[in-house]
Amino acid sequence: MLDLSNKMGIVERKIRHKEETRASILEAAWQIVLTEGWQYLSIRKIADAIEYSVPVIYNHFENKDSILLEFTQEGFEKLSDVLILARDQHIHPVDQLKAIGNAYWDFAFDHKEYYQLMFGLGIPACETVKQISEMKSMTTILIGSIKDVISSGNNPEVDFFLKFHTYWSILHGLVSIQMIEKGSKPDAVKKLILDDALTGFIKSLLD
């Protein structure tokens, strides 16, 4: 019985050590991103930062793309949570869609590093990003809110899927332009452009 207990303890310690090492790799990668940017992230730099050999990193992640995918999934999870929180603070569908648009905008600049990776701004986009479930969750939130606004208007025959792409193009386009130009969070004047775009878009859903 004692031998079995010892073996279980060894297994648990190995699992815990593996989890701690994995967390250290991700933390080191994130710090590199914050200080240098996504384009300068490398397996070698991560290994040097945590004082491990390169093979140790590869024991936990197949390559740099798998690390990027980890952060991409995390980013979409965070964005989905933000959008849901913004939506649920309002009752009327129009107010919900406006709140979602503003929350999306704020997320992009409050979490610039995540957003750049999620949408490949300035860095090579990982092909698998398009297939991750976290991204699909975010689009489901947007589509659902657009459908609700259409249902509350006078034109139920509006193509919700077309409008979803228009809505997302507005948000992502405005964010991308500002992010590429300055990178910092826009001032109140720039926010007026977003507000005007959202107002016009919602009007197209209702009429």
N, C-alpha and C positions, 0 to 999 in steps of 0.2 A: 504493500500500500504506500509506503514511504517513497519507494522508487517511482511509482506512478505519479505521486504528488510532485516529486522533483522534476520529472519529465514534463508535466503540465506547466510547471513554473518556468522551465526553460523555454517552452514553446510560447508562452505568454510574453516573456521578456523579448524574444525574437520578433514577435509580432509588433510589440510596442516600439522596439528599436527601429523596425522598418517604417512604421508610421511616423515616428519622430524624424527620421532621416528624410522621408518624402516631404514632410512639412517644412523642413529646413531648406530643401532644394527649392520649393515654391517660394518661400520667404526671401531667399537670396535672389531668385530670379526677379521677384517683384521689386526689390530694392534697386537692382540694376536698371530695371525699366524706369523707375521713378527718377533716378539720377542721370541716366544716359539715354534712355529711349528704347523702344522695342527693337529698332534696327541694330542696336549694339549688343543685344542679348545673344549669348553663346553658351554652349555646354562647358567649354573651357573656363569661361568667366565664372559660371556658377560653381564649378568644382573648386576654383581658386578661392572663391568667397567663403565657402564652408570648409575649406581645407580637406577636401576629399579628392580621391583620384577620379579621373574622367569615367572609368568603367563603373564606379559606384553610381554615378548619375544614370548611366545606361541600364543599370539593374532596376531602376525605378521608372524610367521613362525611355521609350524606344528611341526618341530623337527630340530635337527642339520643337518640332511641330506638335508633338503630343503635349508638351508643356504649354505651348500657345493655345492648344485646344482646351486645356484645363481652365485657363484664364478666360477664354472666350465663353465657355459654358457658364462660368461664374458670373461673367458680365451680363449675360442675357438673363440669368436668374435674378440678379440685382435689379435690372431694368424692369423685368416683369413685376417684381414686388412693388417697385415705385409706381408703376402705372396702375396696378390694382389699388394701391392705397389712395392714389389721386382720384380714381374713378369712384371709389366707394365713399368718398367724402361728399358726394353730390347725389341727388335723386333724379333730376331731369336729365335725359339723354344728351341734350345739347350741352349742358353744363359739364357733364361727364367727359364728353369728347374734347371740349376746350381744356379741361383740367389735364387730360391725358397728354394733349399736345404740349402744354406748358411743362408738365413733368418730364416728358421726353427731352425737351430742350434743356431743362435744368440738369438732368442726369448727364447729358452729353458733355457739359462743361464742368460739372462737379466731379465727374469720373472720366476725365479726358483720356487717360491711358487705356481704360477698358474700352471706351467707345472707338478709339483708333484701331484697336485690335479687332474688335467685333465686326467692323465694317471695312477693314483693310485700308484705312486712311494713312498713306505714307509708308506702309509696309506691305510686303507680299501677303495676300490673303490665303489662308489654308483652305483647300477645296472642300474639306469635310465640314467646314463651318456651315455650309448651306444645308447640311443634312441633320444638324443637331436638334434635339427635341426642345431645348431651351429657347431656341430662336422661333420654333413653331408655336410655343406657348405665348410668346410676345405678339406674334401676328394674330393669333386667335383673339387676344384681348382687343386689339385694334379693330379687327373685323366685327367682333361682337358689338362693340360700341357704335360702329358705323351703322350696322343693321338696326340698332335701337333708335338711332336718330331718324333713319329712313322711315321706320314704322310710325314714328310720331309726326311725320310730315304729310304733305299732300301728294306725293308722287312715289307710291310704293313700288313702282316698276323700275326704279333706279338700280343700275347694275352695281351692287355692293362691292363686288370683287374689283371692278374697275376703279371705284371710288377709294377702295383700300389702297390700291397702288398710287393713286393720286395723292392721298393723304400722307402716305409714307414718303413719297417723293418730295412733298413740300417740307416735311420735317427734316428729313435727311439732307435735302438739298441746302436748306438754309443753315443747318448746323455745319455742313461740310464747307460751305463758302466762308463762314465766319472762322472756322477752325483753321482752315488753310491760310486765310489772310493774317490772322493774329494769334490764334491759339488760345487766347484768354476768353473769359466769359464776357459776352457782349454787354454793352451798356443799355440803358432804358430805351434809347432811340432805336437800337437794333431790335429790341424786343417788340417794338411797335410793328415792325414788319411781320413778325410771327403772328401777332394778334390780328393784324389785318388779313393775313393769309388764311388763318383759321376761321375768321368771320365769313370770308367769301366762300370758303370750302363748305362750311356748314349750311350756308344759304343755298348752295347748289344741291344739297341733300334734301332740303325741306320743300323747295319750290317745284 
